[in-house]
Amino acid sequence: MDETDKKIALLLQEDCFLPQAEIAKVVGRVTSSVNERMRKLKDDGIVRAYRAELDPDRAGFPILAFVNLLIDDAANAAAFPKRAVKVPEVLELHHVTGEWNFLIKVRARSTADLENVLTGKLKKLRGVVRTSTQIVLVAHKETHALPL
């Protein structure tokens, strides 16, 4: 990525619906050049998707929690992600180092809904030994934007 690509990517992270003519004006290129660069960023896998970012509270998912999860053995740990990503409330799933196998970001409609996600969905997956859950009181920053 050259500096122009970085500028385009930063603008897209801020607003993926920004018209290409506006992007072209900001980066000092013609619209057709910006169009080609955006296509290449997508084709190269740098831009993975264009999507709207919803406000979780307004969309009805005010509960944010992080779940540490322990799996009993390597075979179940290898198979766990394929099952866990199918749980709609799981927003992020990370295989981590340390005493836990996975760190999971979950959004829920209520604490009762969170309990159902934990006991009714995640803990029922093969190999889950135990979990430790932290409910977020205030999220001071949530972003997917990279500091290019």
N, C-alpha and C positions, 0 to 999 in steps of 0.2 A: 504494500500500500504506500503510495506516495502521499505528499502533503494534501493534495487536492482530494484524493480518496478519503483521507482522514477527516477533512472538513465536511465532505459529503456524508460520511458515516455519522459524524457528530450531529449534524443537522437531522438526519433520519432518526437517530436515537431520540432526539427531542420531539420530533413530529414527523412520523412516517407518511403523513398525508400532505406534507408541504409540496406545493406545485414545483415541478422541475424547473420552471422558468425562474421562480424565486431562488431555488438552490443555485442555479446557474449564475444569477446576479451576485449572490453572496460569494461564490468561489471564483468568480471572474472567468467563466467559461460559457460557451454557447449551450443551449438546451439540448441539442443532439449529442454533444459530448457528455453532458451529465447523464442523459438517458443511457448511453453506452457504458459509462462507468458504473452506474447503478446496476445494470444488467450483469456486468462482470463481477461486481461485489457479490451479487446473489449467486451467480454460477460458480464462483470460487468458494462459496460456503461461508464467506465473511458475514454477509447478511443472511441470517437463517430464515427470517420471516418478517412480514409486515402485519402488525396486529394492533388492536386498540388495547390500551391499558385501563382496566376498570378499577373504580374505587371500591375496595372490598367492603367497606362499611355500607356504602349506598347500594351495593349489589347484594347485601344480605349476609355477608360473611365477616362479621366483626371480630371473631375470635381467631387470633394468630398464635400458633404454638409450634415449638420445636421439640421433636421427639428423638431421643437417643434409643436405639434398638439393638439388642443383642441376639445373634443367631447361634444355634447350637453347634453347627459344624460347617466345614468349607463347602460341601455339596449344596446344602440348603442356602448358604450365603450366596453362592453363585446363581442359584435359581430365584432368590428372593426379589431382585429388582424387576424381573419380568412380571411378577404378580403384583408387587406394590405399586407400580406405575399405573395400574388399572384402577386404583382407588382414586376417584375424582377429586377428593379433598386434598390429596397429596400434590403439592405444588412443586416441591423439589425433593430429590432423593440423592443423597451423597454417600458413597462408600468411604469411610474415614479410618484413620489410624487411631490407636488408643484402645481403651477398654470396651468400646462399643463398635459394632460393625457398620451401623448406618446412622446418619443424621437426616431427619425428615422434617421438611417445612409443611405445615398443615394449616388450612383455613377451614373454619367451621361456622355454622350459623348460631350456635349457642354452646354452652359448656356441656349440655346434654348431648348435642350433636357430636361434639369432640369426643365424649365418652364412647359414643357409638362407633366412631371412626377407629378409636383405639381398641376397644374390646370386641366390637362386632366385625371389624374388618382387618386391621393390621395384626392384632394378636392371634387371629385365627389362621394366619398364613403359616405354612409349614416351616418349622424350625425356630420360630420366635420363642426365646426364653424369657426375656423381660424387656421392659421399656422404662424410660425416665422422661417425663414430660415437663417442659417449662412453658407456661402461658405468658405471652408478652403483654405487659401492662400498657406500654406506649412504644410505638415504633417511630423512632425519630428520623429514620431514613430507610427507605426501601427503593431500590433501583436495580435495573438490569443494564443501565448505561455504563459502558466502559470509558475510563478516562483517557481517551486517545489524545 
